[in-house]
Amino acid sequence: MISAVKRFLIGRPLKSSALGEQKLNKTKALAILSSDALSSVAYGPEQVLLVLMTVSTIAFWYSIPIAVGVLILLFALILSYRQIIFAYPQGGGAYIVSKENLGENAGLIAGGSLLVDYILTVAVSVSAGTDAITSAIPSLHEHNVVIASVLVVLITILNLRGLTESASILAYPVYLFVLALFVLIGVGFFHIITGNASPELHAPLGTPVTGISLFLILRAFASGSSALTGVEAISNAIPNFNHPAPKNAAKTLAIMGSLLAVMLVGIVFLAYYYGIVPKGEETVVSQIAAVTFGRNFIYYFIQGTTALILVLAANTGYSAFPLLAFNLSKDKYIPSMFKMRGDRLGYSNGIITLGITSILLIIIFEGQTEQLIPLYAVGVFIPFTLSQTGMLVKWFREKPKNWVGKLLINFVGAIISFTVMMIFFITKFGQVWAVLIFIPVLIFIFHKIKNHYESVGEQLSVSNNSPIKPIEGNVIIVPVAGITHVVENSLNYAKSLNPKQILAVYVAFDREDEKRLAEKWSKWQPDVRLVTLYSQYRSINYPLSKFISKVENKAYESSYTVTVLIPQFIPKKGWHNILHNQSSLLIKTILLYRKDVIVTTVPYHFKK
């Protein structure tokens, strides 16, 4: 039943030899890896206006020079990450760059930040997409959290089906969104040029604004820079591209940057010219579309594609998170399960982990996008800064051909990224202070995990000059619950091992039961010694453990090994297990942590 449901949801397993078929061409890669960056134009400009609105709507004209500043930052990041793509074609992005050039901890800061950022990518994108849906259908507004959580589950299932399949589905809404935004911007500018949009709706550029300050402008700039989240995703996922992967990735990055620049400037300018004021129940893009077209078919087409891409922008996280988790797992900083490919050749453990943690975030923050964006953005600019700084060190150390020009590009990227990061910390400290706690905690956990793996490797190695003590004899203890075929099967197996001694142990709760079993046992298995233990508190584990310890001490003196052989019956149908107590499982779980005791289970399968 479970297997049939799994096959229906994610499809049949793929052979390992089909891995090459899971690569992306530029068209699909743009859809699956750029959706986060492109979709951010739906909420980035709104974040700028929300900050400026705290002074006055007259201050909205500042959104134009702020947008120019964001474009400069975008241009610097595109050039910088283009260099990273060719310098590190194996992928890994900021984590690999920082680790190789700035050291282990810098790499872990970048890697940890990006892991959290991709979780936030999913939570923010889906929350924003849900906002777009409820803007068009206000009656659904109170169900934001449920809608967002269901959408995350659907995207998780889609990604479990495989990279190329999810990319094929995602390509349509992404390109429809780009088309819708270009139509909206084109028609909006046409209305402005032909005089159909009133110039009185906005304050002219340069209008004096009382109460404006550099601090507030920088805060608005930092908020607008949230539109650049997702720019690094392509450099993290180079192995997903068709050959030649670096060239295809670089071209995709350039296309993404161009589209993002046009859409960002267009939305910011239209919002300014139309005098759009952010509303809690309706997004800025929704208001621009309503002013431009009215609430007709085109309006709902724009809202529908916006909602789709905002939701599906989460797929950037699903593409990059598993690859980053794979790299961290390969370096032994997170559990090895993240290195395993699933039935559809994707890193399914990473995909599932991302889905679960994203839903938890949506529930904790109640689907409020504004509360998540500052954490989301600062989580991006930390690795931005580290990766650019790492490239500076690389060029200065290696001095390849034209290295001065390359160094200058990464220097500009590092300075701007660092500046934006500091602006976030200074202007939005109340919202991003948690970063200063969870990143050190995350790095501490990374180191503890690696220490564990190194310790395990050392103890498993046969070359560490610590040979395992040979087994010279075996004493077998068989816990029994009575005289049954299950016990008989286990005793027969124990006898076949030719041990030094077999001890059957029965824990009695009643003296009469203890006496009756002893009498029957002497006739049934006269060659196997029965040890009965009376438990006045009706506990099996404590008296059994105490007895095993006594036997263990005596066996150690004779260089014998103690084996606890646990009889366990297996019902024919799985649901029958709930009808029986699982005392054998509990005994096994407790004994597995006994250093000098071997635990073996002997199953007895029922036929009906």
C-alpha positions in Angstrom: 0.0 0.0 0.0 2.7 2.5 1.1 4.8 1.5 -1.9 1.9 2.0 -4.3 1.3 5.5 -2.9 4.9 6.3 -3.2 5.1 5.2 -6.8 2.0 7.2 -7.6 3.4 10.4 -6.0 7.0 10.3 -7.2 7.1 7.8 -10.0 9.1 4.6 -10.7 12.7 4.4 -9.6 15.4 5.4 -12.1 18.6 3.5 -12.8 21.9 5.1 -11.8 22.9 5.0 -15.4 20.1 7.6 -16.1 21.8 10.2 -14.1 23.1 11.9 -17.2 19.5 12.4 -18.4 18.8 14.6 -15.3 20.9 17.5 -16.6 19.3 20.9 -17.5 19.5 22.9 -20.7 19.6 26.7 -20.4 15.9 27.1 -20.9 15.0 24.7 -18.1 17.8 25.9 -15.8 16.6 29.5 -16.1 13.2 28.4 -15.0 14.3 26.2 -12.1 17.3 28.3 -10.8 16.2 31.8 -11.5 12.6 31.7 -10.3 13.7 32.9 -6.8 15.6 36.0 -8.1 12.9 36.8 -10.8 10.0 36.4 -8.4 11.6 38.8 -5.9 10.5 41.8 -8.0 7.0 41.0 -6.7 8.0 41.9 -3.1 11.4 43.7 -3.3 10.0 47.1 -4.4 7.2 46.8 -1.9 9.8 46.5 0.9 11.4 49.8 -0.2 8.0 51.6 -0.1 7.2 50.2 3.3 10.3 51.8 4.7 9.8 55.2 2.9 6.2 55.2 4.0 7.3 55.6 7.6 8.2 59.2 6.7 5.7 60.2 4.1 4.3 59.1 0.8 6.1 62.1 -0.7 9.3 60.2 0.0 8.4 57.6 -2.5 10.4 59.4 -5.2 13.5 58.1 -3.4 12.6 54.6 -4.6 14.0 55.6 -8.0 17.6 56.4 -6.9 17.4 53.4 -4.6 16.5 51.2 -7.5 19.5 52.5 -9.4 21.7 51.5 -6.4 20.2 48.1 -6.4 20.9 47.7 -10.1 24.6 48.6 -9.5 24.8 45.9 -6.8 23.1 43.4 -9.2 25.6 44.2 -11.9 28.5 43.7 -9.5 27.1 40.4 -8.3 26.4 39.0 -11.7 30.0 39.7 -12.8 31.4 38.3 -9.6 29.4 35.1 -9.7 30.3 34.7 -13.4 33.9 34.5 -12.3 33.0 32.0 -9.5 31.3 29.8 -12.1 34.4 29.4 -14.2 36.8 29.3 -11.2 34.8 26.5 -9.4 32.9 24.6 -12.1 32.2 21.7 -9.6 29.6 23.9 -7.9 29.2 24.6 -4.3 29.3 28.4 -4.6 30.1 30.5 -1.6 30.7 27.4 0.6 33.5 26.0 -1.5 35.0 29.4 -2.4 35.1 30.5 1.3 36.4 27.2 2.6 39.2 27.0 0.1 40.4 30.6 0.3 39.3 31.9 3.8 39.5 28.7 5.9 37.2 26.1 7.4 35.1 28.4 9.6 34.5 31.0 6.9 33.3 28.2 4.7 31.0 26.9 7.4 29.6 30.4 8.0 28.8 30.7 4.3 27.5 27.1 4.1 25.4 27.4 7.2 24.0 30.8 6.1 23.0 29.4 2.7 21.3 26.3 4.3 19.2 28.6 6.4 18.7 31.0 3.5 17.3 28.2 1.3 14.9 27.2 4.0 13.8 30.9 4.1 13.7 31.0 0.3 10.9 28.4 0.4 9.1 30.0 3.3 9.3 33.5 1.9 8.4 32.5 -1.6 5.4 30.4 -0.7 4.2 33.0 1.8 4.5 35.8 -0.8 2.7 33.6 -3.3 -0.1 32.9 -0.8 -0.3 36.7 -0.3 -0.8 37.1 -4.1 -3.6 34.5 -4.1 -5.4 36.1 -1.1 -5.0 39.6 -2.6 -7.1 38.4 -5.6 -9.4 36.3 -3.4 -9.6 38.3 0.0 -11.9 35.7 1.6 -9.0 33.3 1.8 -6.8 35.7 3.7 -7.4 34.0 7.1 -6.2 30.6 5.7 -2.8 31.8 4.7 -0.8 29.4 6.8 -2.8 26.3 5.7 -2.6 27.3 2.0 1.2 27.9 2.3 1.8 24.6 4.0 -0.2 22.6 1.4 1.8 24.4 -1.4 5.1 23.4 0.2 4.0 19.8 0.4 3.0 19.9 -3.3 6.4 21.4 -4.3 8.2 18.9 -2.2 6.5 16.0 -4.0 7.2 17.6 -7.4 10.9 17.8 -6.6 11.0 14.2 -5.4 9.9 13.3 -8.9 13.3 14.4 -10.3 15.1 17.5 -11.5 14.1 17.4 -15.2 10.5 16.6 -14.5 10.1 19.5 -12.1 12.0 21.8 -14.4 9.7 20.9 -17.3 6.6 21.8 -15.2 8.2 25.0 -13.8 9.3 26.4 -17.1 5.8 27.4 -18.1 4.8 29.5 -15.1 8.2 31.2 -14.9 8.1 32.3 -18.6 4.4 33.2 -18.3 5.3 35.5 -15.3 8.1 37.1 -17.3 5.6 37.7 -20.2 3.0 39.0 -17.8 5.4 41.5 -16.1 6.7 42.7 -19.5 3.1 43.3 -20.7 2.3 45.1 -17.4 5.5 47.3 -17.6 5.0 47.9 -21.4 1.4 48.9 -21.1 2.1 51.0 -18.0 4.8 52.9 -19.7 2.6 53.4 -22.8 -0.1 54.9 -20.5 2.5 57.3 -19.1 3.8 58.3 -22.5 0.4 58.9 -23.9 -0.8 60.9 -20.9 -3.4 58.3 -19.7 -1.7 58.2 -16.3 -2.0 61.3 -14.2 1.3 62.9 -13.2 -0.4 64.3 -10.1 -0.4 60.9 -8.4 3.2 61.2 -7.3 5.6 63.8 -5.9 8.2 65.0 -8.5 11.8 63.8 -8.3 13.8 66.0 -5.9 10.8 67.1 -3.8 12.0 68.1 -0.3 10.9 65.6 2.3 10.7 66.5 6.0 12.2 63.8 8.3 14.1 61.9 5.7 17.6 60.7 6.8 20.5 58.8 5.4 19.8 56.1 7.9 16.3 55.6 6.5 17.5 55.7 2.9 20.1 53.0 3.7 17.4 51.0 5.4 15.2 51.2 2.3 18.1 50.3 0.1 18.9 47.2 2.2 15.2 46.2 2.0 15.2 46.7 -1.8 18.3 44.5 -2.0 16.2 41.6 -0.9 15.2 41.5 -4.6 18.7 40.1 -5.3 18.2 37.0 -3.2 18.7 33.9 -5.4 21.4 35.4 -7.6 23.9 32.9 -6.2 21.8 29.8 -6.9 23.2 29.2 -10.4 26.8 29.1 -9.1 25.8 26.5 -6.5 24.2 24.2 -9.0 26.7 24.1 -11.9 26.8 20.2 -11.9 23.1 20.3 -12.9 23.8 21.9 -16.3 24.3 20.2 -19.6 27.9 20.1 -21.0 29.7 22.5 -21.1 28.3 23.3 -17.7 30.3 26.4 -16.8 29.5 28.2 -20.1 25.8 27.3 -19.9 25.6 28.4 -16.3 27.3 31.7 -17.1 24.9 32.4 -20.0 21.9 31.6 -17.8 23.2 33.9 -15.1 23.5 36.8 -17.6 20.0 36.2 -18.9 18.6 36.1 -15.4 20.4 39.4 -14.5 19.1 41.2 -17.5 15.5 40.1 -16.9 15.7 40.9 -13.3 17.1 44.4 -14.0 14.3 45.3 -16.5 11.5 44.0 -14.3 12.8 45.6 -11.1 13.2 49.1 -12.6 9.8 48.8 -14.4 7.9 47.9 -11.2 9.6 50.5 -9.1 9.0 53.2 -11.6 5.3 52.3 -12.1 4.7 52.1 -8.4 6.2 55.6 -8.0 4.4 57.1 -11.0 1.0 55.7 -10.0 1.5 56.8 -6.4 1.0 53.2 -5.1 0.8 52.9 -1.3 1.5 49.4 0.2 -1.5 47.8 1.8 -1.6 44.9 4.1 -4.3 43.1 2.2 -3.1 43.8 -1.4 0.4 43.6 -2.9 2.0 46.5 -4.9 2.0 44.4 -8.1 -1.7 43.8 -7.7 -2.4 47.5 -7.3 -0.3 48.4 -10.4 -2.1 45.8 -12.4 -5.5 47.0 -11.2 -4.7 50.6 -12.1 -3.2 49.6 -15.5 -5.9 47.2 -16.6 -8.7 47.2 -14.1 -9.8 44.0 -12.5 -10.3 42.1 -15.7 -8.9 38.9 -17.3 -5.4 40.5 -17.8 -5.3 41.5 -14.1 -6.1 38.0 -12.9 -3.6 36.6 -15.4 -0.9 38.8 -13.9 -2.0 37.9 -10.4 -2.2 34.2 -11.2 1.3 34.1 -12.8 2.7 36.2 -10.0 1.3 33.8 -7.4 2.6 30.8 -9.3 6.1 32.1 -9.6 6.2 33.2 -6.0 5.2 29.8 -4.9 7.4 28.0 -7.5 10.4 30.3 -6.7 10.7 28.0 -3.7 12.1 25.6 -6.3 15.4 27.5 -6.3 15.8 26.4 -2.7 14.9 22.8 -3.7 17.5 22.8 -6.4 20.3 24.4 -4.4 19.7 23.1 -0.8 20.2 19.4 -1.6 23.5 20.1 -3.5 24.9 22.3 -0.7 23.8 19.7 1.8 25.6 17.0 -0.3 28.8 19.1 -0.2 28.6 19.6 3.5 27.8 16.0 4.1 30.7 14.9 1.8 33.0 17.0 4.1 31.4 15.3 7.1 29.8 18.4 8.6 26.2 17.2 8.4 24.7 13.6 8.5 25.8 11.3 5.7 22.2 10.6 4.7 22.3 13.9 2.7 24.8 12.2 0.3 22.3 9.5 -0.7 20.3 9.7 -3.9 16.7 8.7 -3.9 14.6 6.6 -6.3 14.5 9.5 -8.8 18.2 10.2 -8.5 17.7 13.4 -6.5 19.0 14.0 -3.0 15.6 13.2 -1.5 16.7 13.5 2.1 17.7 17.1 1.5 14.4 17.8 -0.3 12.3 16.3 2.4 14.3 18.1 5.2 13.9 21.4 3.3 10.1 20.9 3.0 9.6 20.1 6.7 11.7 22.9 8.0 10.0 25.4 5.7 6.5 24.4 6.9 7.7 24.8 10.5 8.9 28.4 9.7 5.6 29.3 8.0 3.7 28.1 11.0 6.0 29.9 13.5 5.8 33.2 11.6 2.2 32.7 10.7 2.9 33.2 7.0 3.9 36.8 7.4 6.4 37.5 4.6 7.6 40.9 6.0 8.9 39.2 9.2 10.9 36.6 7.2 12.4 38.9 4.5 15.1 40.6 6.7 16.4 37.3 8.0 16.2 35.9 4.5 18.2 38.8 3.0 20.9 39.0 5.6 21.3 35.2 5.2 22.2 35.9 1.5 24.5 38.8 2.0 26.8 37.0 4.5 27.8 34.3 1.9 27.8 37.1 -0.8 30.4 38.9 1.1 32.5 35.8 2.0 32.5 34.5 -1.5 33.6 37.8 -3.0 36.3 38.1 -0.4 37.4 34.5 -1.0 37.8 35.3 -4.7 39.9 38.3 -3.8 42.3 36.0 -1.9 42.3 33.5 -4.7 43.3 36.0 -7.4 45.9 37.7 -5.2 47.4 34.3 -4.4 47.4 32.7 -7.8 47.8 35.8 -10.0 46.4 34.2 -13.2 46.1 36.0 -16.6 44.2 39.4 -16.3 44.0 38.8 -12.5 44.0 42.5 -11.7 40.7 43.0 -13.6 39.2 40.0 -12.0 40.3 41.1 -8.5 38.7 44.6 -9.1 35.4 43.0 -10.0 35.3 40.9 -6.9 36.6 43.8 -4.8 33.6 45.9 -5.8 31.3 43.0 -5.2 32.8 42.4 -1.7 32.6 46.1 -0.7 29.0 46.5 -1.8 27.9 43.2 -0.3 29.6 43.9 3.0 28.0 47.4 3.0 24.5 46.0 2.5 25.1 43.3 5.1 26.1 45.9 7.7 23.2 48.1 6.8 20.9 45.2 7.5 22.5 44.6 10.9 22.4 48.3 11.8 19.0 49.2 10.5 17.1 46.0 11.1 19.0 44.6 14.1 15.7 43.9 16.0 14.7 41.6 13.2 18.0 39.9 12.3 19.7 39.6 15.7 18.9 35.9 15.7 21.5 35.4 13.0 24.3 36.2 15.5 23.1 33.3 17.6 22.0 30.5 15.3 25.1 30.8 12.9 27.6 30.2 15.8 25.4 27.4 17.1 25.2 25.9 13.6 29.0 26.0 13.2 29.4 24.4 16.7 27.1 21.6 15.5 29.0 21.2 12.3 32.3 20.7 14.2 30.7 18.3 16.6 29.4 16.2 13.7 32.8 16.2 12.0 34.5 15.2 15.2 32.1 12.3 15.5 32.7 11.1 12.0 36.5 11.4 12.4 36.3 9.5 15.7 34.2 6.8 14.1 36.6 6.5 11.2 39.6 6.2 13.5 37.8 3.4 15.5 36.8 1.5 12.4 40.2 1.6 10.8 42.1 -1.7 10.9 45.4 0.1 10.7 45.1 1.9 14.1 47.1 -0.9 15.9 44.3 -1.8 18.2 43.3 -5.4 17.2 40.0 -6.8 18.3 40.2 -9.3 21.1 39.6 -12.9 19.8 36.5 -14.7 21.0 37.5 -17.9 22.9 34.1 -19.0 23.9 30.5 -18.0 24.1 27.8 -18.0 26.8 24.3 -17.6 25.4 21.5 -16.1 27.4 18.0 -16.6 26.0 15.2 -14.5 27.6 12.0 -16.6 27.5 8.3 -15.8 28.1 7.2 -19.4 28.4 7.3 -22.7 26.5 6.5 -22.0 22.9 7.7 -22.7 19.4 9.3 -19.3 19.3 11.5 -20.2 22.3 12.1 -23.7 20.9 13.3 -22.2 17.6 15.7 -19.8 19.4 17.1 -22.6 21.6 17.7 -24.8 18.6 19.6 -22.0 16.9 21.6 -21.4 20.1 22.6 -25.1 20.3 23.8 -25.0 16.7 26.4 -22.5 17.7 28.1 -24.9 20.1 28.4 -22.4 23.0 30.1 -23.1 26.3 26.7 -22.7 28.1 23.1 -21.8 27.3 21.1 -20.1 30.0 17.3 -19.6 29.5 16.1 -16.7 31.7 12.5 -16.3 32.8 11.3 -13.2 34.7 8.3 -14.1 36.8 5.8 -11.8 38.3 4.1 -14.5 40.4 5.8 -17.2 42.5 3.3 -19.9 41.4 4.0 -19.2 37.7 7.7 -19.4 38.4 7.3 -22.8 40.1 5.0 -24.2 37.3 7.4 -23.1 34.5 10.4 -24.6 36.3 8.6 -28.0 36.6 7.5 -28.0 32.9 11.0 -26.8 31.7 12.9 -29.7 33.3 10.8 -32.1 31.3 10.8 -30.1 28.0 14.4 -28.9 27.8 16.4 -30.9 30.4 19.7 -30.1 28.8 19.2 -26.3 29.0 19.5 -24.6 32.3 16.6 -22.4 33.3 17.2 -19.4 35.5 14.1 -17.8 37.0 14.1 -14.3 38.3 11.3 -12.9 40.5 10.3 -9.3 39.8 8.0 -7.9 42.5 7.7 -4.6 40.6 6.7 -6.4 37.4 9.7 -5.2 35.5 11.4 -7.4 33.0 14.3 -5.2 32.0 15.9 -4.4 35.4 16.2 -8.0 36.8 17.3 -9.3 33.3 19.9 -6.5 33.0 21.2 -7.3 36.5 21.5 -11.0 35.8 23.3 -10.3 32.4 25.8 -8.1 34.3 26.7 -10.9 36.7 27.2 -13.4 33.9 29.2 -10.9 32.0 31.6 -10.4 34.9 32.2 -14.2 35.3 32.5 -14.6 31.5 35.1 -11.8 31.3 37.3 -13.7 33.8 37.3 -16.7 31.5 37.7 -14.7 28.2 34.2 -15.7 27.1 31.7 -13.6 25.2 28.1 -13.1 26.4 25.5 -13.3 23.7 21.9 -12.4 24.4 19.7 -14.3 21.9 16.3 -12.7 21.8 13.3 -14.8 20.5 10.9 -12.7 18.4 7.8 -13.7 16.5 6.9 -11.9 13.3 3.2 -11.7 12.4 2.2 -12.3 8.8 0.5 -8.9 8.5 2.2 -5.7 9.7 -0.8 -4.3 11.5 -0.9 -7.4 13.8 2.2 -6.0 15.6 0.0 -3.4 17.4 -1.9 -6.3 19.0 1.2 -7.6 20.8 3.6 -6.0 23.3 7.0 -5.3 21.9 9.1 -6.4 25.0 11.7 -8.1 22.7 12.3 -4.7 20.9 12.7 -2.9 24.2 15.1 -5.5 25.6 17.2 -5.3 22.4 17.2 -1.5 22.5 18.5 -1.4 26.1 21.1 -4.2 25.6 22.6 -2.6 22.4 24.2 0.0 24.5 26.0 -2.7 26.7 29.6 -2.5 25.5 30.6 -6.2 26.0 27.3 -7.9 25.1 26.4 -9.3 21.7 22.7 -9.0 20.9 21.1 -11.3 18.3 17.4 -11.6 17.3 16.0 -14.9 16.1 12.8 -14.3 14.2 10.0 -16.8 14.1 7.5 -16.1 11.2 3.9 -16.9 11.6 2.1 -18.5 8.6 -1.3 -17.0 9.2 
